[in-house]
Amino acid sequence: MRILVLGGDGYLGWPTALHLSRRGHDVGVVDNFVRRQYDHEMGVDSLVPILQLSQRVRLWNEVSGLDLDTYVGDLTDADFVDTVVSRFEPDAIVHFAEQRSAPYSMIDRKHAVYTQVNNVVGTMNLLYAIAEHDPSIHLVKLGTMGEYGTPNIDIEEGFIEITHKGRTDLLPYPKQPGSFYHLSKVHDSHNIQFACRIWGLRATDLNQGVVYGQQTDETTMHPGLATRFDYDGVFGTVLNRFCVQAVVDHPLSVYGKGGQTRGMLDIRDTLACVELALLHPAEEGEFRVFNQFTESFSVLQLAEMVADAYPGKVRIEHVEDPRVEKEDHYYRAAHTKLLDLGLVPHLLGPSTLRDILAVADAHRDRVDPLAIAPTVQWRTTASTLPTASGRPVG
Amino acid sequence: MRILVLGGDGYLGWPTALHLSRRGHDVGVVDNFVRRQYDHEMGVDSLVPILQLSQRVRLWNEVSGLDLDTYVGDLTDADFVDTVVSRFEPDAIVHFAEQRSAPYSMIDRKHAVYTQVNNVVGTMNLLYAIAEHDPSIHLVKLGTMGEYGTPNIDIEEGFIEITHKGRTDLLPYPKQPGSFYHLSKVHDSHNIQFACRIWGLRATDLNQGVVYGQQTDETTMHPGLATRFDYDGVFGTVLNRFCVQAVVDHPLSVYGKGGQTRGMLDIRDTLACVELALLHPAEEGEFRVFNQFTESFSVLQLAEMVADAYPGKVRIEHVEDPRVEKEDHYYRAAHTKLLDLGLVPHLLGPSTLRDILAVADAHRDRVDPLAIAPTVQWRTTASTLPTASGRPVG
């Protein structure tokens, strides 16, 4: 299969590209490196050092004998998108290429507008390019479980059958996203569903949970193939951040009560899920949604698991929740569609936690303790960050 | 009350501004005149001649003795939005200032992206300006009944109580919009609801049906106070277009079977609804939705009503539906909230139809028959228009 991986230089895009390449697919990587610019803007860096994309691609060829095509450019540039799609002629496109941090989108007005325009316009350009070049291209788009928010009923996979006043219909699941970033993904979902309906495109929206871990079967083939690992208050996700906090003897900072419950998955399962979606494409005109996570945990549970797994002493600290979210809520979300396609999950246990803690420990000298605390407040319209310029870099 | 009317030079914005002014409110009008530029781009014009905003405002002062403040600028310019909100210090803002044509948004990629960015960013800038300047400002935002699409269950006003697997929650009504324009309104709704939740803003989303008519109590006080009247294939809405077709002996062009059913309302009821929303503001932190229409009709019913009301001979013609929509469907939508606030609707009957036909007849020499046919096809990604430049003017 010929597969384009958009955002293929990122945390998940890079290991996905390697995984698909090793599995025998012809892979093209598209990126504009804006994720690396966010690091400069925020004054933070990946805990694990990462090579430039060109170096990584060369190294992958040396290690595996396999080639990756690369295309450098921005999805908000429609001409670039057209060129890439018509030159590479993909069978499928995996789309990771969006600004993916909720706190980044909540810094201030400019970052909110940047996030929504960047994500929504990039995806619209892609939809038009697919429709114009080859509507049979299967779009596998990364969404987020955060699109659903925390309703007081079970979350289903994209759609819910509603019986109301004696009539029944299967309708898009109501969305209650919790940041301008999460909102951008909801906008994308609506736009993609519409494009499938009017142009007969085929799309899979992967509503992904919070990913943890950093090592995959391919990235561990050589240290230079490592993917990034973020622990900072803006781009670091919860479990990875807790592991870093544990190894540098920083209290594990639980936002509020810690009853916030989220779907989670191992980075290796992200790769498996994307491949399963690719191997079982959506039908012509079909917009389908898979909830891509394997287990649910509350934030406090995660902190306790890390504390248990770490051999040293670990303190758990409750800090004021910078977000506007329920700190205690019902959470039960369906996630059977990927299991039905054959996903065999890596569940979160002591051995996985020890692996992540080992990654953190190996690079503990690179940890900037000042980068860990949350700096972006949901309740104000503008958060002052130590290093931010006040203007998004993208 | 101090009220800003955004898009106050438009079809509904202008008569709303006059109505609120005459009812004793201090009114400021904001516009960037892009609606008039669309006319140039499309090579069409309002059937009823309209004056420049500055002339209209001067005339209103002569006729009524009342002043309207004017602010000329673009909502996508955040500095402009901040300046207007801080200078005028409104109690409420009525927001009509969006690209509001579904066909315009479906011309091609550039017009789709323009529509979404223009509408979404303008509204985001407004939300930030309100939150930063004065969160108690009541935002009255024009949405559309088209946000809901045509589900097979009853449409409620913004929210629906769902009982699912033994649990119950009141959730945002699922949205199935039918164009990139309608999608932009769905995106707005999600963004506004979020801003109410995190910043305690108060907002009313008026999901308006298709408006018909052109004359209001204030615009008829002087011919120079007339508002625009569109009959062309891109900006003309269905009933107004049928009336023009009748008077110029053009067949009434029904798209497809004509079973498409939509909520409709008289232009005078738009003004009344907006005022009712203003006089009964949303609570702090409340995002509420009113379905703003008074009756539902199928397109074919409307054509038949116009044919009955017009004294001359009228032919009804079924043309291929340029849109992707159900031509026959269930449609039952709640619209009690504005009635509960005291709305007394002007229902659609022969006398209203005769009034609209009279407006059309008075300006029949200005009708361009070539502008009437639908030119924008939903099923293709780019429609070739006779006069369009291929680049949105906004």
Interface residues (C-beta under 8 A of the other chain):
Chain A: A78 R109 A112 V113 Q116 V117 V120 V121 M124 N125 Y128 A131 E132 P151 N152 I153 D154 I160 I162 T163 H164 K165 R167 T168 D169 L171 P172 Y173 P174 K175 Q176 P177 G178 S179 F180 L183 V186 H187 H190 N191 F194 R197 I198 W199 V324 Y330 W378 R379 T381 A382
Chain B: A78 R109 A112 V113 Q116 V117 V120 V121 M124 N125 Y128 A131 E132 P151 N152 I153 D154 I160 I162 T163 H164 K165 R167 T168 D169 L171 P172 Y173 P174 K175 Q176 P177 G178 S179 F180 L183 V186 H187 H190 N191 F194 R197 I198 W199 V324 Y330 W378 R379 T381 A382
